[in-house]
């Protein structure tokens, strides 16, 4: 059943078209970096979102015995909604790198930064140029958790 805005959760045809747009096959056919033009405003907003990511993930998060609760994903999700998967991946990767350098909790492992970048790309693929709804955001976070936690 299609909703008012023409989507059904994660099975949205717009979402699959968006995923194809940034797939390897599409990257070989055309340069998608043309719609990711670098501007001063975009760089400043992304730098602020990286700072928010570090603050929400490293400082304001609750460290419980079994897990860590925080809002670190919010800054990456906002970057993904505003600028797309490439910028969201860069924002998440830089946020993890800077956070691990400023607030180390052990030895640095680049795999965690890659995992954060993949998670940012998932947020960007699912939320870029889409009407944000509670269901879409929940399914995106669920998909991100499953792919990032279980696959990587």
Buried (B, 14 or more C-beta within 10 A) or exposed (E): EEEEEEBEEBEBEEBEEBBEBBEEEEEEEEEBEEEBEEEEEBEEBBEBBBBBBBBBBBEEBEEEEEEEEBBBBBBBBBBBBBBBBBBBBBBBBBBBBBBBEEEEEEEEEEEBBBBBBBBBBBBBBBBBEBEEBEEBBEBBBEBBEEBBEEEE
